[in-house]
């Protein structure tokens, strides 16, 4: 018997009892569907975490000042200024550091076109736009000359534009007041949306750091009233840059081996990796639970195939009587089991993609369908058919032709 003929006979045998065949594959359908849906949702969540942190900045480190202490009560990181402008210049010279920029910030009321809005004002150098992968939508960024001269110019986020000028008015060249200080808007940033922590990245006004210090901050002089944002030369060098910054600040601040650091370094790459690992772990757990359904489906296939052998004993005896060899009978029943499991795998794939799509539409969860996972799930379902269909097929091939023909 040629392979095509064997497959045709197997399919015809399965179609004699369509409902039973469908119910037999139901366990495989549920298992494969659950695996596809869970891995699609998990991969989508990991991709969203990665995209969110990439939007926040490339290979980014944030260096914060130390914590304050008063009457036994300690403030959080950044509550006590300890980083200086000289520290910033020294960090810029480290081998693993690509760029470094100050990030001074305060909340303030801004006014323009008769409207007002309470937002975050940031003072920084032009390098911050490169570090944070921020693109300009309209106008331009301020440059080094603007920063050195303390020019009163501002680059604003889309949320500020919407609340001050509306969706149709062009803010470029218009004057916006921060408190009593007028600023000319020279650029509008491309929208970044929310961070993974729910913060609106577009609700911001960015001005030169020199202007911020002269017009909005005052005091502190040599100390940075904020953080230093650093970009490593590559993702692989982010940890190296972190170590170099730590060693540099230990030397500059004269911090001994047993003394507590007066600064904190946060590696966003590590945070992103940790969140992605958490998402992958949860996905693997759910997919593992879903695989149990595949095993249960395989047991169902084995059970039905054993019943089929019993029901078709006379047919098997007749085939052997007219010349069919044991291996022909074995292959026929094995093909039937594999056909059931592959059909279940295909239907399960469709069900899984449909279920994942419904979850996306219903709850707004991210989804990323991976072709390799689909192929692996269908291949695994076929393997289930081979494993659980082998015993019934062997039983059928070992029947004695004479006894099979006499079977009632």
C-alpha positions, -999 to 999 in steps of 0.1 A, spaced: 0 0 0 14 34 -9 13 62 16 -14 82 -1 -36 51 -1 -30 45 36 -39 82 45 -71 80 23 -82 48 41 -74 63 75 -93 95 68 -123 75 55 -124 54 86 -124 85 108 -152 102 89 -175 72 95 -179 85 130 -175 123 127 -189 132 161 -167 106 179 -136 117 160 -143 154 169 -149 146 206 -117 125 206 -97 155 193 -113 179 217 -86 175 243 -59 182 218 -78 212 205 -81 227 240 -45 219 248 -30 234 216 -54 264 218 -44 271 254 -7 269 245 -11 292 215 -32 318 234 -10 318 265 23 321 246 8 348 223 -3 369 253 30 363 272 51 372 241 30 403 236 35 413 272 73 409 270 74 429 237 54 457 253 78 458 283 107 460 259 91 487 238 82 507 269 118 507 282 132 514 248 109 544 245 122 556 279 158 556 267 186 535 252 209 516 275 199 542 302 212 546 337 198 571 362 222 584 389 203 598 419 216 618 449 216 604 484 188 603 509 183 629 536 180 621 573 163 643 600 153 632 635 157 596 626 135 599 595 151 591 562 140 605 529 141 586 496 169 586 470 174 621 456 161 639 487 196 652 497 217 668 469 251 651 467 259 651 430 278 680 416 282 695 381 318 684 382 306 648 389 286 651 356 316 662 336 337 634 351 310 608 342 309 620 307 346 611 304 342 574 314 351 549 287 317 530 288 296 561 288 283 575 255 263 605 268 253 620 301 229 648 309 215 665 339 177 662 347 165 690 369 128 690 374 99 707 393 62 710 388 48 743 378 18 761 363 22 770 327 1 795 307 -5 801 270 -33 813 248 -55 821 278 -52 785 291 -32 771 320 -19 736 328 0 721 357 29 701 344 65 689 349 93 713 339 126 697 331 160 714 328 186 695 308 212 696 281 205 687 244 221 652 250 190 641 269 170 640 236 195 615 222 197 595 254 159 591 256 154 585 219 132 615 217 123 627 182 110 661 172 75 663 156 75 700 148 101 728 151 136 720 166 154 710 197 174 737 216 211 733 211 243 737 231 245 774 223 210 779 237 220 760 269 252 779 274 236 813 269 206 805 291 181 813 264 144 812 274 132 786 249 112 754 255 104 721 238 70 708 249 52 674 249 20 667 231 -2 667 262 9 702 271 2 714 235 -33 698 236 -42 715 269 -27 750 261 -32 754 224 -57 727 213 -53 702 185 -53 726 156 -32 756 167 5 756 159 25 764 191 58 769 174 70 805 180 43 812 205 51 824 240 43 803 271 47 815 306 62 793 334 51 813 365 62 848 356 89 838 331 81 838 294 95 810 271 93 808 234 82 773 222 107 761 196 97 724 193 71 698 199 82 663 208 69 632 192 44 614 214 58 586 236 26 577 256 27 563 290 56 545 307 52 510 322 45 528 355 16 548 341 34 581 339 25 603 308 58 610 291 42 637 269 31 658 298 64 677 300 81 711 292 119 708 286 141 739 289 179 744 289 195 735 322 212 769 325 179 787 321 163 763 346 190 771 372 188 809 367 151 814 363 133 786 382 156 769 407 180 792 424 204 781 452 224 749 454 250 763 428 275 735 426 250 707 433 226 692 409 190 694 422 179 663 403 195 633 386 221 625 360 208 605 331 235 583 314 235 563 282 260 534 279 278 528 247 259 495 242 234 473 260 263 449 269 283 478 284 254 491 306 266 471 336 302 481 330 292 518 328 273 513 361 304 499 378 326 527 364 302 554 377 301 537 411 339 536 413 342 572 401 317 586 426 334 566 454 367 583 446 352 618 441 330 616 473 357 599 493 334 570 503 353 542 521 346 504 518 325 504 550 306 536 543 272 539 528 269 554 493 255 589 491 241 581 456 219 555 439 223 541 404 193 526 386 199 504 356 167 505 334 180 476 314 181 454 345 145 465 354 133 457 319 150 423 319 135 415 353 100 423 341 105 404 309 117 374 329 86 376 351 64 376 320 82 347 305 80 327 337 43 332 340 38 323 304 58 291 308 38 282 338 5 287 320 17 269 289 29 240 311 -6 237 326 -21 238 290 2 210 280 -16 188 305 -46 191 283 -26 177 254 -16 147 274 -52 142 284 -62 145 248 -36 119 239 -50 95 264 -84 101 248 -70 92 214 -55 60 227 -88 50 244 -108 56 212 -83 38 190 -84 7 213 -122 8 210 -118 11 172 -95 -19 171 -122 -39 190 -150 -27 167 -130 -35 135 -115 -68 145 -133 -86 116 -121 -60 92 -85 -64 103 -88 -102 99 -102 -98 64 -74 -75 54 -48 -99 67 -66 -128 50 -62 -111 16 -25 -103 21 -21 -73 44 10 -76 65 11 -67 102 31 -36 94 4 -24 70 -22 -27 98 1 -10 123 7 19 99 -30 23 91 -40 26 127 -10 48 136 -19 71 107 -55 74 120 -42 84 154 -18 109 140 -45 123 117 -67 129 147 -40 147 167 -29 168 137 -65 178 130 -68 187 167 -36 207 164 -48 227 134 -82 234 150 -65 242 183 -42 267 166 -72 285 151 -90 284 184 -59 297 203 -54 327 179 -91 334 181 -91 333 219 -60 355 221 -76 380 197 -108 381 218 -87 387 250 -69 416 232 -103 431 221 -120 425 255 -92 435 279 -67 453 258 -39 428 265 -10 428 241 -6 398 217 23 385 196 17 353 176 50 335 170 51 312 140 76 289 156 53 283 185 25 273 162 47 249 143 60 235 176 24 231 190 12 212 159 44 191 158 39 182 195 3 173 188 14 150 161 40 134 185 11 129 209 -7 110 182 23 88 175 30 81 212 -6 74 223 -16 57 190 13 33 190 -1 8 215 -35 4 198 -17 1 164 6 -26 178 -24 -45 193 -42 -44 159 -11 -56 140 -7 -86 164 -42 -100 159 -44 -135 146 -63 -135 112 -83 -166 119 -94 -155 154 -102 -120 140 -124 -134 113 -143 -154 139 -148 -124 162 -184 -114 168 
